[in-house]
């Protein structure tokens, strides 16, 4: 930070395996008729195709928020996106580094309010080889500058097509489509692009 002259690094970790397991668990509680209606096998293929890129997009946006908040205080930070079990990947990242302090939230963003400490925070508190600071304060960041997010627009028809995607995976699909559009140098998502993506996945 500014007072101590320390280098600050912000980490975020997403766990694709958790979402795979959660998605598969849904199939076990569906009746045969409901499974046909939901077309689960096809939805599962779609989900596995987009989950990594869609999740990464969401977590990159979180890091962009953190970087913008730090810069507003005059602090420049590095950011890294990791994939895997959060506490395990953070421990791997810490290994061999001269880290003075690991600061993390006491509970995760999806906490129901019943926990004193989250499982990731507890594991890191016990196993990290450096000082650990647990933070319980919640901070609502200001909206990011549009330039930081490199926004991609959607046609109205494309948005209407997105309404057919199940709610619990819709944000991931949108993240995947926007990431794919950026790679192509496109800033507008059209129905044709969605149809092409579905075709590539055999949908």
Phi and psi in degrees as GROMACS dihedral restraints (atoms count N, CA, C in turn):
[ dihedral_restraints ]
;  ai    aj    ak    al  type     phi  dphi    fc
    3     4     5     6     1   -65.3    20    10
    4     5     6     7     1   -38.5    20    10
    6     7     8     9     1   -75.6    20    10
    7     8     9    10     1   -38.8    20    10
    9    10    11    12     1   -96.7    20    10
   10    11    12    13     1   -11.9    20    10
   12    13    14    15     1    70.9    20    10
   13    14    15    16     1    25.4    20    10
   15    16    17    18     1   -87.3    20    10
   16    17    18    19     1   150.0    20    10
   18    19    20    21     1   -78.0    20    10
   19    20    21    22     1   135.4    20    10
   21    22    23    24     1  -115.8    20    10
   22    23    24    25     1   129.8    20    10
   24    25    26    27     1  -124.2    20    10
   25    26    27    28     1   131.0    20    10
   27    28    29    30     1  -103.8    20    10
   28    29    30    31     1   129.6    20    10
   30    31    32    33     1  -115.1    20    10
   31    32    33    34     1   146.5    20    10
   33    34    35    36     1  -138.0    20    10
   34    35    36    37     1   144.0    20    10
   36    37    38    39     1  -131.5    20    10
   37    38    39    40     1   126.7    20    10
   39    40    41    42     1  -112.7    20    10
   40    41    42    43     1   148.9    20    10
   42    43    44    45     1  -116.6    20    10
   43    44    45    46     1    90.6    20    10
   45    46    47    48     1   -59.1    20    10
   46    47    48    49     1   -36.1    20    10
   48    49    50    51     1   -61.2    20    10
   49    50    51    52     1   -36.9    20    10
   51    52    53    54     1   -60.4    20    10
   52    53    54    55     1   -43.8    20    10
   54    55    56    57     1   -71.2    20    10
   55    56    57    58     1   -35.5    20    10
   57    58    59    60     1   -59.0    20    10
   58    59    60    61     1   -47.6    20    10
   60    61    62    63     1   -65.1    20    10
   61    62    63    64     1   -40.3    20    10
   63    64    65    66     1   -63.6    20    10
   64    65    66    67     1   -40.5    20    10
   66    67    68    69     1   -65.8    20    10
   67    68    69    70     1   -43.7    20    10
   69    70    71    72     1   -65.5    20    10
   70    71    72    73     1   -33.4    20    10
   72    73    74    75     1   -65.4    20    10
   73    74    75    76     1   -27.9    20    10
   75    76    77    78     1   -64.2    20    10
   76    77    78    79     1   -38.2    20    10
   78    79    80    81     1   -62.9    20    10
   79    80    81    82     1   -29.1    20    10
   81    82    83    84     1   -73.2    20    10
   82    83    84    85     1   -20.0    20    10
   84    85    86    87     1  -103.2    20    10
   85    86    87    88     1    -1.2    20    10
   87    88    89    90     1   -84.5    20    10
   88    89    90    91     1   139.0    20    10
   90    91    92    93     1   -71.4    20    10
   91    92    93    94     1   166.2    20    10
   93    94    95    96     1   -60.4    20    10
   94    95    96    97     1   -41.8    20    10
   96    97    98    99     1   -65.4    20    10
   97    98    99   100     1   -43.7    20    10
   99   100   101   102     1   -65.1    20    10
  100   101   102   103     1   -35.8    20    10
  102   103   104   105     1   -63.1    20    10
  103   104   105   106     1   -38.6    20    10
  105   106   107   108     1   -66.9    20    10
  106   107   108   109     1   -41.3    20    10
  108   109   110   111     1   -63.1    20    10
  109   110   111   112     1   -41.2    20    10
  111   112   113   114     1   -77.6    20    10
  112   113   114   115     1   -17.0    20    10
  114   115   116   117     1    52.4    20    10
  115   116   117   118     1    56.5    20    10
  117   118   119   120     1   -59.8    20    10
  118   119   120   121     1   -41.9    20    10
  120   121   122   123     1   -60.1    20    10
  121   122   123   124     1   -40.6    20    10
  123   124   125   126     1   -70.3    20    10
  124   125   126   127     1   -40.5    20    10
  126   127   128   129     1   -65.1    20    10
  127   128   129   130     1   -36.1    20    10
  129   130   131   132     1   -64.2    20    10
  130   131   132   133     1   -40.6    20    10
  132   133   134   135     1   -63.5    20    10
  133   134   135   136     1   -42.6    20    10
  135   136   137   138     1   -61.7    20    10
  136   137   138   139     1   -45.0    20    10
  138   139   140   141     1   -62.1    20    10
  139   140   141   142     1   -44.6    20    10
  141   142   143   144     1   -67.4    20    10
  142   143   144   145     1   -29.2    20    10
  144   145   146   147     1   -70.8    20    10
  145   146   147   148     1   -38.5    20    10
  147   148   149   150     1  -100.8    20    10
  148   149   150   151     1   -10.2    20    10
  150   151   152   153     1   -63.6    20    10
  151   152   153   154     1   -41.7    20    10
  153   154   155   156     1   -66.2    20    10
  154   155   156   157     1   -50.4    20    10
  156   157   158   159     1   -70.4    20    10
  157   158   159   160     1   -35.9    20    10
  159   160   161   162     1   -68.1    20    10
  160   161   162   163     1   -44.6    20    10
  162   163   164   165     1   -64.2    20    10
  163   164   165   166     1   -43.8    20    10
  165   166   167   168     1   -60.4    20    10
  166   167   168   169     1   -40.1    20    10
  168   169   170   171     1   -59.7    20    10
  169   170   171   172     1   -43.9    20    10
  171   172   173   174     1   -62.3    20    10
  172   173   174   175     1   -43.6    20    10
  174   175   176   177     1   -74.2    20    10
  175   176   177   178     1   -31.9    20    10
  177   178   179   180     1   -63.7    20    10
  178   179   180   181     1   -39.7    20    10
  180   181   182   183     1   -61.1    20    10
  181   182   183   184     1   -39.0    20    10
  183   184   185   186     1   -61.4    20    10
  184   185   186   187     1   -42.6    20    10
  186   187   188   189     1   -66.0    20    10
  187   188   189   190     1   -37.4    20    10
  189   190   191   192     1   -61.3    20    10
  190   191   192   193     1   -38.1    20    10
  192   193   194   195     1   -62.0    20    10
  193   194   195   196     1   -46.0    20    10
  195   196   197   198     1   -62.4    20    10
  196   197   198   199     1   -42.5    20    10
  198   199   200   201     1   -63.8    20    10
  199   200   201   202     1   -41.5    20    10
  201   202   203   204     1   -65.0    20    10
  202   203   204   205     1   -39.5    20    10
  204   205   206   207     1   -64.1    20    10
  205   206   207   208     1   -42.0    20    10
  207   208   209   210     1   -65.3    20    10
  208   209   210   211     1   -44.3    20    10
  210   211   212   213     1   -63.7    20    10
  211   212   213   214     1   -31.6    20    10
  213   214   215   216     1   -66.1    20    10
  214   215   216   217     1   -20.3    20    10
  216   217   218   219     1   -99.5    20    10
  217   218   219   220     1     8.0    20    10
  219   220   221   222     1    79.1    20    10
  220   221   222   223     1    22.8    20    10
  222   223   224   225     1  -116.5    20    10
  223   224   225   226     1   127.7    20    10
  225   226   227   228     1   -95.1    20    10
  226   227   228   229     1   129.4    20    10
  228   229   230   231     1  -125.8    20    10
  229   230   231   232     1   154.9    20    10
  231   232   233   234     1   -90.7    20    10
  232   233   234   235     1   154.0    20    10
  234   235   236   237     1  -132.8    20    10
  235   236   237   238     1   145.0    20    10
  237   238   239   240     1  -140.4    20    10
  238   239   240   241     1   136.7    20    10
  240   241   242   243     1  -103.5    20    10
  241   242   243   244     1   126.7    20    10
  243   244   245   246     1  -116.4    20    10
  244   245   246   247     1   155.2    20    10
  246   247   248   249     1  -126.0    20    10
  247   248   249   250     1   127.8    20    10
  249   250   251   252     1   141.5    20    10
  250   251   252   253     1  -160.9    20    10
  252   253   254   255     1   -68.2    20    10
  253   254   255   256     1   124.2    20    10
  255   256   257   258     1   -52.1    20    10
  256   257   258   259     1   -53.9    20    10
  258   259   260   261     1   -66.8    20    10
  259   260   261   262     1   -35.8    20    10
  261   262   263   264     1   -66.9    20    10
  262   263   264   265     1   -44.1    20    10
  264   265   266   267     1   -68.7    20    10
  265   266   267   268     1   -34.5    20    10
  267   268   269   270     1   -68.8    20    10
  268   269   270   271     1   -39.8    20    10
  270   271   272   273     1   -61.6    20    10
  271   272   273   274     1   -40.8    20    10
  273   274   275   276     1   -63.6    20    10
  274   275   276   277     1   -40.6    20    10
  276   277   278   279     1   -66.4    20    10
  277   278   279   280     1   -37.1    20    10
  279   280   281   282     1   -69.8    20    10
  280   281   282   283     1   -28.9    20    10
  282   283   284   285     1   -59.0    20    10
  283   284   285   286     1   124.3    20    10
  285   286   287   288     1    84.4    20    10
  286   287   288   289     1    -2.4    20    10
  288   289   290   291     1  -101.5    20    10
  289   290   291   292     1   148.5    20    10
  291   292   293   294     1   -90.3    20    10
  292   293   294   295     1    81.2    20    10
  294   295   296   297     1  -100.0    20    10
  295   296   297   298     1   126.9    20    10
  297   298   299   300     1   -81.6    20    10
  298   299   300   301     1   -36.4    20    10
  300   301   302   303     1  -152.6    20    10
  301   302   303   304     1   133.2    20    10
  303   304   305   306     1  -108.2    20    10
  304   305   306   307     1   116.8    20    10
  306   307   308   309     1  -107.5    20    10
  307   308   309   310     1   129.8    20    10
  309   310   311   312     1  -149.3    20    10
  310   311   312   313     1   159.8    20    10
  312   313   314   315     1   -69.5    20    10
  313   314   315   316     1   142.5    20    10
  315   316   317   318     1   -66.2    20    10
  316   317   318   319     1   -33.8    20    10
  318   319   320   321     1  -133.9    20    10
  319   320   321   322     1   160.8    20    10
  321   322   323   324     1   -83.3    20    10
  322   323   324   325     1   171.9    20    10
  324   325   326   327     1   -69.5    20    10
  325   326   327   328     1   -20.6    20    10
  327   328   329   330     1   -96.3    20    10
  328   329   330   331     1    11.5    20    10
  330   331   332   333     1   -63.4    20    10
  331   332   333   334     1   140.1    20    10
  333   334   335   336     1   -82.9    20    10
  334   335   336   337     1    -7.6    20    10
  336   337   338   339     1   101.8    20    10
  337   338   339   340     1    -1.9    20    10
  339   340   341   342     1   -95.7    20    10
  340   341   342   343     1   -10.1    20    10
  342   343   344   345     1   -93.9    20    10
  343   344   345   346     1   144.1    20    10
  345   346   347   348     1   -83.3    20    10
  346   347   348   349     1   -32.4    20    10
  348   349   350   351     1  -154.7    20    10
  349   350   351   352     1   141.9    20    10
  351   352   353   354     1   -77.9    20    10
  352   353   354   355     1   161.5    20    10
  354   355   356   357     1   -65.8    20    10
  355   356   357   358     1   -38.0    20    10
  357   358   359   360     1   -66.7    20    10
  358   359   360   361     1   -43.2    20    10
  360   361   362   363     1   -63.7    20    10
  361   362   363   364     1   -40.5    20    10
  363   364   365   366     1   -64.6    20    10
  364   365   366   367     1   -44.2    20    10
  366   367   368   369     1   -63.4    20    10
  367   368   369   370     1   -41.1    20    10
  369   370   371   372     1   -71.0    20    10
  370   371   372   373     1   -36.1    20    10
  372   373   374   375     1   -61.8    20    10
  373   374   375   376     1   -37.6    20    10
  375   376   377   378     1   -80.1    20    10
  376   377   378   379     1   -33.6    20    10
  378   379   380   381     1  -112.1    20    10
  379   380   381   382     1   -16.4    20    10
  381   382   383   384     1   -66.6    20    10
  382   383   384   385     1   138.3    20    10
  384   385   386   387     1   -90.9    20    10
  385   386   387   388     1    30.8    20    10
  387   388   389   390     1  -144.8    20    10
  388   389   390   391     1   176.2    20    10
  390   391   392   393     1   -64.3    20    10
  391   392   393   394     1   142.6    20    10
  393   394   395   396     1  -125.5    20    10
  394   395   396   397     1   132.2    20    10
  396   397   398   399     1  -117.3    20    10
  397   398   399   400     1   121.3    20    10
  399   400   401   402     1   -94.0    20    10
  400   401   402   403     1   133.8    20    10
  402   403   404   405     1  -119.1    20    10
  403   404   405   406     1   131.5    20    10
  405   406   407   408     1  -107.2    20    10
  406   407   408   409     1    -9.3    20    10
  408   409   410   411     1   -67.1    20    10
  409   410   411   412     1   137.9    20    10
  411   412   413   414     1  -102.7    20    10
  412   413   414   415     1   137.7    20    10
  414   415   416   417     1  -126.7    20    10
  415   416   417   418     1   126.2    20    10
  417   418   419   420     1   -99.3    20    10
  418   419   420   421     1   109.5    20    10
  420   421   422   423     1   -71.1    20    10
  421   422   423   424     1   152.9    20    10
  423   424   425   426     1   -71.2    20    10
  424   425   426   427     1   155.5    20    10
  426   427   428   429     1   -57.2    20    10
  427   428   429   430     1   139.7    20    10
  429   430   431   432     1   -71.7    20    10
  430   431   432   433     1   150.2    20    10
  432   433   434   435     1   -60.1    20    10
  433   434   435   436     1   135.8    20    10
  435   436   437   438     1   -57.3    20    10
  436   437   438   439     1   -31.4    20    10
  438   439   440   441     1   -65.2    20    10
  439   440   441   442     1   -31.6    20    10
  441   442   443   444     1   -68.2    20    10
  442   443   444   445     1   -30.4    20    10
  444   445   446   447     1   -87.7    20    10
  445   446   447   448     1   -10.2    20    10
  447   448   449   450     1    48.0    20    10
  448   449   450   451     1    64.1    20    10
  450   451   452   453     1   -64.8    20    10
  451   452   453   454     1   148.5    20    10
  453   454   455   456     1  -118.6    20    10
  454   455   456   457     1   129.1    20    10
  456   457   458   459     1   -86.7    20    10
  457   458   459   460     1   159.7    20    10
  459   460   461   462     1  -124.7    20    10
  460   461   462   463     1   137.2    20    10
  462   463   464   465     1   -72.2    20    10
  463   464   465   466     1   159.1    20    10
  465   466   467   468     1   -61.5    20    10
  466   467   468   469     1   -37.5    20    10
  468   469   470   471     1   -65.4    20    10
  469   470   471   472     1   -38.8    20    10
  471   472   473   474     1   -65.8    20    10
  472   473   474   475     1   -39.8    20    10
  474   475   476   477     1   -63.9    20    10
  475   476   477   478     1   -38.0    20    10
  477   478   479   480     1   -64.9    20    10
  478   479   480   481     1   -37.4    20    10
  480   481   482   483     1   -64.9    20    10
  481   482   483   484     1   -35.0    20    10
  483   484   485   486     1   -65.0    20    10
  484   485   486   487     1   -23.3    20    10
  486   487   488   489     1   -65.2    20    10
  487   488   489   490     1   -19.3    20    10
  489   490   491   492     1   -81.9    20    10
  490   491   492   493     1   -11.2    20    10
  492   493   494   495     1   -81.5    20    10
  493   494   495   496     1   135.9    20    10
  495   496   497   498     1   -53.2    20    10
  496   497   498   499     1   142.4    20    10
  498   499   500   501     1   -53.2    20    10
  499   500   501   502     1   -43.7    20    10
  501   502   503   504     1   -71.0    20    10
  502   503   504   505     1   -11.8    20    10
  504   505   506   507     1  -120.2    20    10
  505   506   507   508     1     0.3    20    10
  507   508   509   510     1   -62.2    20    10
  508   509   510   511     1   -43.9    20    10
  510   511   512   513     1   -63.3    20    10
  511   512   513   514     1   -34.7    20    10
  513   514   515   516     1   -68.3    20    10
  514   515   516   517     1   -40.8    20    10
  516   517   518   519     1   -62.8    20    10
  517   518   519   520     1   -43.9    20    10
  519   520   521   522     1   -61.9    20    10
  520   521   522   523     1   -42.5    20    10
  522   523   524   525     1   -62.4    20    10
  523   524   525   526     1   -40.4    20    10
  525   526   527   528     1   -63.7    20    10
  526   527   528   529     1   -45.9    20    10
  528   529   530   531     1   -63.2    20    10
  529   530   531   532     1   -41.6    20    10
  531   532   533   534     1   -68.7    20    10
  532   533   534   535     1   -38.9    20    10
  534   535   536   537     1   -63.9    20    10
  535   536   537   538     1   -41.5    20    10
  537   538   539   540     1   -64.8    20    10
  538   539   540   541     1   -39.4    20    10
  540   541   542   543     1   -63.5    20    10
  541   542   543   544     1   -42.3    20    10
  543   544   545   546     1   -62.0    20    10
  544   545   546   547     1   -40.0    20    10
  546   547   548   549     1   -62.7    20    10
  547   548   549   550     1   -31.2    20    10
  549   550   551   552     1   -86.1    20    10
  550   551   552   553     1    -3.5    20    10
  552   553   554   555     1    76.2    20    10
  553   554   555   556     1    20.0    20    10
  555   556   557   558     1   -97.8    20    10
  556   557   558   559     1   148.1    20    10
  558   559   560   561     1  -121.4    20    10
  559   560   561   562     1    13.9    20    10
  561   562   563   564     1  -141.5    20    10
  562   563   564   565     1   126.6    20    10
  564   565   566   567     1   -98.0    20    10
  565   566   567   568     1   125.9    20    10
  567   568   569   570     1  -113.1    20    10
  568   569   570   571     1   164.7    20    10
  570   571   572   573     1   -57.1    20    10
  571   572   573   574     1   -35.1    20    10
  573   574   575   576     1   -62.2    20    10
  574   575   576   577     1   -36.2    20    10
  576   577   578   579     1   -67.9    20    10
  577   578   579   580     1   -36.6    20    10
  579   580   581   582     1   -68.7    20    10
  580   581   582   583     1   -43.0    20    10
  582   583   584   585     1   -61.4    20    10
  583   584   585   586     1   -42.0    20    10
  585   586   587   588     1   -63.1    20    10
  586   587   588   589     1   -42.2    20    10
  588   589   590   591     1   -63.3    20    10
  589   590   591   592     1   -42.1    20    10
  591   592   593   594     1   -65.3    20    10
  592   593   594   595     1   -38.4    20    10
  594   595   596   597     1   -64.2    20    10
  595   596   597   598     1   -39.9    20    10
  597   598   599   600     1   -63.1    20    10
  598   599   600   601     1   -28.1    20    10
  600   601   602   603     1   -94.8    20    10
  601   602   603   604     1     6.7    20    10
  603   604   605   606     1    70.3    20    10
  604   605   606   607     1    27.7    20    10
